[in-house]
Amino acid sequence: MILKGTKFQLKVWKYLKTIPKGQIRTYSEVAKAIKKPKAVRAVANAIGKNPYAPKIPCHRVIRSDGSLGGYSGRGGINTKRKLLKLEGILL
């Protein structure tokens, strides 16, 4: 699959692919992992623009307060909840 996006989006999406099934990260953790700890909003925006969901598993990223945040894939937040539940994550 050839990904199309900005350099920053591609960096974020590449990291998302490393999150193991059944695990979650926060937007802040993703920002730190890509060496841009202050870019939490930019990370959230890049994740929100992910056109490859769920192949690139943006559903595995949640807010720091434990809430789900958004999901740009088909079906929105309900799909995110279902995908996480299928992976054994109940929020």
Residue pairs with C-beta under 8 A, 6 or more apart in sequence:
1 52
1 55
3 10
3 13
3 52
3 56
5 13
5 46
5 49
6 46
8 39
8 42
8 46
9 46
9 49
9 50
11 34
12 30
12 34
12 43
12 46
12 47
13 46
13 50
13 52
13 56
13 58
15 30
15 33
15 34
16 30
16 47
16 50
16 56
16 57
16 58
16 60
16 61
17 56
17 57
19 25
19 57
19 60
19 61
21 57
21 87
22 87
22 88
22 89
23 60
23 89
24 60
24 61
24 62
24 84
24 89
25 33
25 60
25 61
25 62
26 61
26 62
26 63
26 64
27 40
27 43
27 44
27 47
27 61
27 62
27 63
27 64
27 69
28 37
28 40
28 64
30 43
30 47
30 61
31 37
31 38
31 39
31 40
31 42
31 43
34 43
36 42
36 43
44 69
47 58
47 61
47 72
48 70
48 72
49 72
50 56
50 58
50 72
50 73
53 59
53 71
53 72
53 73
53 74
54 73
54 79
54 83
57 83
58 71
58 72
58 73
59 71
59 73
59 79
59 80
59 83
59 84
60 84
60 87
61 69
62 68
62 69
62 91
63 69
66 91
67 91
68 77
68 80
68 81
68 84
68 91
70 76
70 77
70 80
71 77
71 79
71 80
73 79
73 80
75 82
81 91
84 90
84 91
